[in-house]
Amino acid sequence: MSTAAPADTSPPADLAALARGGRINFLGFCVRLAARLPFLFIAGRIYGAEALGRFAYAILIVEFAAQLATLGLKRGLAQQLANTEKEHVCVAWDGLLVAAIGSAIAMGILMVFPQAMFPNSELTGLEWLLPITIIALAWSDIMLAALAYRHDVTSTVRARAIVEPITISAAAFAWSYISLRDGLIISYVLSMVAALIASVVPFMRSYGVARGWRPYPRTLWKMARRNVPVAAADAVEWGSRRIDIAVLGLFFAPKVVGIYYVAQNVASLPPS
């Protein structure tokens, strides 16, 4: 008498990969929040609340510009990769080119109007360097999104939750002996460059260089136009979580923004 084979109750590979990615993302979120504590301590105690407040509002504007510069590809790249007959490496490099164009525009605007980053304080040092980080942020986001499409979430955690906070903390401490005026800005630039490098290495291993790739302006324009609604949704969702700092930066002194920024980050730490 034959017996029926037991049904296979193991989850599909894609669902298992998604569950694993979700666990890694949550762990990365907790690690990143905890890893920023040394930076908050260094910035608040050594540089002071006023310098931290100027820094917090400036990076708010820079990161918002980087969100716009990706033109929605941080979320939309997966759809582009899933619905194309082109080689995925070519689509990824198309996305990087689109982000580079958007970043160049955003960088140009902020370099011409740096007061947008510092509405309640004077420009006295290397503040003009901050817009350079826009392309590092945008490219890192695109590369990490391309890796996430291939279920590589570990690279995102490594770049955003380990490399970036460790670099900014170490650089802020080192630069406190060199320049209290520019130390926070330099440390942020260095952390973004480090995060970009941590994104480039796994991206090149997974996708590599696009052999025979040629950018087509019409295709790139269509890609950008299709992603405008996604870019707008990303900007609104991102801005809604930081509107408090934006309002404080416009109407209050930088010292108030600095105190609130520390309190906000500490309150966001996961309970032990």
C-alpha positions as CSV (number, residue, x, y, z in Angstrom):
1,M,0.0,0.0,0.0
2,S,1.5,3.3,-1.1
3,T,1.6,6.3,1.1
4,A,1.3,9.8,-0.1
5,A,4.5,11.9,0.2
6,P,4.2,14.6,2.8
7,A,3.5,18.0,1.5
8,D,6.5,20.4,1.3
9,T,5.7,23.0,3.9
10,S,9.1,24.9,3.6
11,P,8.6,28.6,2.6
12,P,9.6,29.6,-1.0
13,A,13.2,30.8,-1.4
14,D,12.0,34.4,-2.2
15,L,9.9,34.6,1.0
16,A,12.8,33.2,3.1
17,A,15.2,35.8,1.5
18,L,12.7,38.6,2.3
19,A,12.3,37.4,5.9
20,R,16.0,37.2,6.3
21,G,16.4,40.7,4.8
22,G,13.8,42.1,7.1
23,R,15.6,40.7,10.2
24,I,18.9,42.1,8.9
25,N,17.3,45.5,8.3
26,F,15.9,45.7,11.8
27,L,19.2,44.6,13.3
28,G,21.0,47.3,11.2
29,F,18.5,49.9,12.3
30,C,19.2,49.1,16.0
31,V,22.9,49.0,15.4
32,R,23.0,52.3,13.6
33,L,21.0,54.1,16.3
34,A,23.3,52.8,19.0
35,A,26.4,53.5,16.9
36,R,25.5,57.2,16.7
37,L,25.7,57.6,20.4
38,P,29.5,58.3,20.4
39,F,29.1,60.9,17.7
40,L,26.3,62.6,19.6
41,F,28.4,62.6,22.8
42,I,31.5,64.0,20.9
43,A,29.5,66.6,19.0
44,G,27.5,67.8,22.0
45,R,30.2,67.9,24.6
46,I,33.2,68.9,22.5
47,Y,31.8,71.0,19.7
48,G,28.8,72.4,21.6
49,A,25.0,72.6,21.0
50,E,25.3,75.6,18.7
51,A,27.7,73.9,16.3
52,L,25.7,70.7,16.4
53,G,22.5,72.6,15.6
54,R,24.1,74.2,12.5
55,F,25.3,70.8,11.4
56,A,21.9,69.1,12.0
57,Y,20.0,71.6,9.9
58,A,22.6,71.7,7.1
59,I,22.7,67.9,6.7
60,L,18.9,67.9,6.7
61,I,18.9,70.1,3.6
62,V,21.8,68.1,2.0
63,E,20.0,64.7,2.6
64,F,16.7,66.1,1.3
65,A,18.5,67.3,-1.9
66,A,20.1,63.8,-2.2
67,Q,16.6,62.2,-2.0
68,L,15.4,64.4,-4.9
69,A,18.6,63.7,-6.8
70,T,17.9,59.9,-6.9
71,L,14.7,60.7,-8.8
72,G,12.8,57.9,-7.0
73,L,15.3,55.2,-8.1
74,K,16.0,54.2,-4.5
75,R,12.7,52.4,-4.6
76,G,12.0,52.4,-8.3
77,L,15.2,50.7,-9.4
78,A,13.8,47.3,-8.4
79,Q,10.8,47.8,-10.8
80,Q,13.2,48.9,-13.5
81,L,15.3,45.8,-13.1
82,A,12.2,43.5,-12.9
83,N,10.6,44.9,-16.1
84,T,13.4,45.1,-18.5
85,E,15.1,43.0,-21.1
86,K,18.4,44.9,-20.9
87,E,21.2,43.5,-18.9
88,H,20.8,44.4,-15.2
89,V,24.2,45.9,-15.0
90,C,23.3,48.4,-17.8
91,V,20.1,49.4,-16.0
92,A,22.0,49.9,-12.8
93,W,24.6,52.1,-14.5
94,D,21.7,54.0,-16.2
95,G,20.4,54.7,-12.7
96,L,23.8,55.9,-11.5
97,L,24.0,58.3,-14.5
98,V,20.5,59.7,-13.8
99,A,21.5,60.2,-10.1
100,A,24.7,61.9,-11.1
101,I,22.8,64.4,-13.3
102,G,20.3,65.1,-10.5
103,S,23.1,65.4,-8.0
104,A,25.0,67.8,-10.1
105,I,22.0,70.1,-10.3
106,A,21.3,69.9,-6.6
107,M,25.0,70.5,-5.8
108,G,25.1,73.5,-8.1
109,I,22.0,75.1,-6.4
110,L,23.3,74.7,-2.9
111,M,26.8,75.9,-3.8
112,V,25.3,79.1,-5.3
113,F,22.8,79.5,-2.4
114,P,24.6,78.0,0.7
115,Q,22.5,80.1,3.0
116,A,19.7,77.6,2.4
117,M,21.8,75.2,4.6
118,F,22.6,77.8,7.3
119,P,19.6,80.2,7.6
120,N,20.3,81.4,11.1
121,S,24.1,81.6,11.1
122,E,27.0,83.0,9.1
123,L,29.2,81.0,6.7
124,T,32.7,81.1,8.1
125,G,34.5,78.0,7.1
126,L,34.2,74.9,4.9
127,E,30.4,74.9,4.8
128,W,30.6,74.9,1.0
129,L,32.0,71.4,1.0
130,L,28.7,69.9,2.3
131,P,26.9,69.8,-1.1
132,I,29.7,67.5,-2.4
133,T,28.2,64.7,-0.3
134,I,25.0,64.7,-2.4
135,I,26.4,62.6,-5.1
136,A,28.0,60.2,-2.6
137,L,24.6,59.8,-0.9
138,A,22.7,59.4,-4.1
139,W,25.1,56.9,-5.6
140,S,25.3,54.9,-2.4
141,D,21.5,54.7,-2.3
142,I,21.3,53.5,-5.9
143,M,24.0,50.9,-5.5
144,L,22.5,49.5,-2.3
145,A,19.1,49.4,-3.9
146,A,20.6,47.4,-6.8
147,L,22.2,45.0,-4.3
148,A,18.9,44.7,-2.3
149,Y,17.2,43.6,-5.5
150,R,19.6,40.6,-5.5
151,H,18.7,40.0,-1.8
152,D,22.0,41.5,-0.5
153,V,20.8,43.5,2.5
154,T,24.0,42.9,4.4
155,S,25.8,45.5,2.3
156,T,23.3,48.1,3.3
157,V,23.7,47.3,7.0
158,R,27.5,47.4,6.7
159,A,27.6,50.7,4.9
160,R,24.9,52.6,6.8
161,A,24.9,51.0,10.2
162,I,28.6,50.3,10.7
163,V,31.0,52.1,8.3
164,E,29.1,55.5,8.3
165,P,28.6,56.0,12.1
166,I,32.0,54.7,13.0
167,T,33.7,57.0,10.5
168,I,31.8,60.1,11.5
169,S,32.5,59.5,15.2
170,A,36.2,58.8,14.8
171,A,36.6,61.7,12.4
172,A,34.7,64.1,14.6
173,F,36.9,63.2,17.6
174,A,40.2,63.5,15.5
175,W,39.1,66.9,14.0
176,S,38.2,68.3,17.4
177,Y,42.0,68.7,17.9
178,I,42.3,70.5,14.5
179,S,39.3,72.7,14.0
180,L,36.1,73.0,16.1
181,R,34.7,75.2,13.4
182,D,34.9,72.7,10.6
183,G,35.3,69.4,12.4
184,L,31.6,68.3,12.1
185,I,31.4,69.1,8.4
186,I,34.7,67.3,7.6
187,S,33.6,64.3,9.6
188,Y,30.3,64.1,7.8
189,V,32.0,64.4,4.4
190,L,34.4,61.6,5.3
191,S,31.6,59.4,6.6
192,M,29.7,59.7,3.3
193,V,32.8,58.9,1.3
194,A,33.4,55.9,3.5
195,A,29.8,54.7,3.1
196,L,30.1,55.2,-0.7
197,I,33.2,53.0,-0.8
198,A,31.5,50.4,1.3
199,S,28.7,50.4,-1.3
200,V,30.9,50.4,-4.4
201,V,32.9,47.3,-3.4
202,P,30.0,44.9,-3.1
203,F,28.2,46.6,-6.1
204,M,31.2,46.0,-8.3
205,R,31.5,42.4,-7.1
206,S,27.8,41.7,-7.9
207,Y,27.2,43.8,-11.0
208,G,30.7,44.8,-12.2
209,V,31.4,47.2,-15.1
210,A,28.8,47.4,-17.9
211,R,30.7,46.1,-21.0
212,G,29.5,47.9,-24.1
213,W,27.1,50.1,-22.1
214,R,26.0,53.3,-23.9
215,P,23.7,55.8,-22.3
216,Y,20.8,56.9,-24.3
217,P,19.4,60.3,-23.4
218,R,15.9,59.5,-24.5
219,T,15.8,56.3,-22.4
220,L,17.3,58.1,-19.4
221,W,14.7,60.9,-19.7
222,K,11.9,58.4,-19.8
223,M,13.3,56.7,-16.7
224,A,13.4,59.9,-14.8
225,R,9.9,61.0,-15.9
226,R,8.4,57.6,-14.9
227,N,10.0,57.9,-11.4
228,V,8.8,61.5,-10.7
229,P,5.7,60.3,-8.6
230,V,8.0,57.9,-6.7
231,A,10.5,60.6,-6.1
232,A,7.8,62.9,-4.9
233,A,6.4,60.3,-2.5
234,D,9.9,59.5,-1.2
235,A,10.5,63.2,-0.6
236,V,7.2,63.7,1.2
237,E,7.7,60.6,3.4
238,W,11.3,61.5,4.2
239,G,10.4,65.2,4.9
240,S,7.5,64.3,7.1
241,R,9.8,62.5,9.6
242,R,12.2,65.6,9.8
243,I,9.8,68.5,9.6
244,D,10.4,69.2,13.2
245,I,14.1,70.0,12.7
246,A,13.3,72.0,9.6
247,V,10.9,74.2,11.6
248,L,13.2,74.7,14.5
249,G,16.1,75.5,12.2
250,L,14.1,78.3,10.5
251,F,12.7,80.0,13.6
252,F,15.1,79.2,16.4
253,A,18.8,79.6,17.2
254,P,21.2,76.8,16.2
255,K,21.7,75.9,19.9
256,V,18.0,75.0,20.3
257,V,18.2,72.8,17.2
258,G,21.3,71.1,18.6
259,I,19.7,70.2,21.9
260,Y,16.6,68.9,20.2
261,Y,18.7,66.9,17.7
262,V,20.4,65.1,20.6
263,A,17.2,64.5,22.5
264,Q,15.5,63.1,19.3
265,N,18.3,60.7,18.5
266,V,18.5,59.4,22.1
267,A,14.7,59.0,22.2
268,S,14.9,56.9,19.0
269,L,17.3,54.3,20.5
270,P,15.7,50.9,20.8
271,P,15.0,49.7,24.4
272,S,17.5,47.3,25.9
